[in-house]
Amino acid sequence: MPEFIVGLLVACLLLIAFQDFRERAVNWYLFSVAFVICAFQASLYLDWIEIMINFGINLLLLVVLITTLLCYLLIRFGRNQLSLWNYLGLGDVLFFIVLAICFSPFNFVIFTVVSLMISLLTSILFLSGRTVPLAGIQALCLGIFSILQYFLDRSPFNDNWIYLWM
């Protein structure tokens, strides 16, 4: 069963990445499908109360992240030219919500930071002067992570490896 779930998730993530790279737009239903698959995968590791607590904390972290971005844009460009949607697409926000159900809070922060750094490097090296397909790059990162997690038999909700590093 988990192989089938990982395969479905990776296929959905590849579709998201393909559409985002090609058209800079992703059909909204792919985010819904990815969210449902990730929620089902989470239910294999945790009960629903823990999933909702993790999801709520991760959404709170997203609100802080987007509010910080909005404040930066307000300071940088002023009120007259401020439009968050010029810098962050709706698909990117929807994919962040998909990511929020996939991880425990510690793993969510680490995955988000690493995938944003990979997105930055990719945009600097390969996409000069164009918009960045953030959801597509993060979808590829999540697909790679899901495959590695399956083969390494690790849970994205287990924070023990972080505590071992501290």
Secondary structure, DSSP 8 states (H G I E B T S, - for coil): -HHHHHHHHHHHHHHHHHHHHHHS---HHHHHHHHHHHHHHHHHHS-HHHHHHHHHHHHHHHHHHHHHHHHHHHHHHTTTT--GGGTS-HHHHHHHHHHHHHS-HHHHHHHHHHHHHHHHHHHHHH-TTS---HHHHHHHHHHHHHHHHHHHT--TT--HHHHHH-
